[in-house]
Amino acid sequence: MHPTVPAVDPITIDVASLPAGSCRQTIENTFESLAPGAALEIVVDHDPAPLRQRFASTRPGASQWTYLEAGPTTWRVRVERLA
């Protein structure tokens, strides 16, 4: 029998609620604070593909991105921290 780890709700960051110019840093700092297997959810008014590319280049293999909603007015993306 394998022990189960309780599911933890992801931390949600609604970019619209952040001060201008602090979005990327807030998301990156929050991601860095996550334990492996934990996730954050980003809510934004555009496709965060450039941020995903930044994560891929600065943290290769450290995250898994799953689009939960893809526009046209709202994007919701789950970003899980991998081991």
QUIPE-V647510 format. One record per residue. BURIAL is # if it has 16 or more other C-alpha atoms within 10 Angstrom, else .. D_LAST is the distance of its C-alpha to the last C-alpha in whole Angstrom. Layout:
burial: <BURIAL BURIAL>
d_last: <D_LAST D_LAST>
This chain:
burial: <. . . . . . . . . . # # # . # . . . . . . . # . . . # . . . # . . # . . . # # # # # # # . . # # . . . # . . # . . . . . . # # . # . . . . . . . . . # # # # # # # . .>
d_last: <22 19 18 17 15 17 16 16 18 16 18 20 22 25 26 30 30 28 31 31 29 27 25 22 22 21 18 17 17 16 13 12 13 11 8 5 7 10 12 15 18 20 24 26 29 28 26 23 22 23 20 18 19 19 15 15 17 16 12 12 9 7 9 11 14 17 20 22 25 26 30 32 32 29 25 23 19 16 13 10 7 4 0>
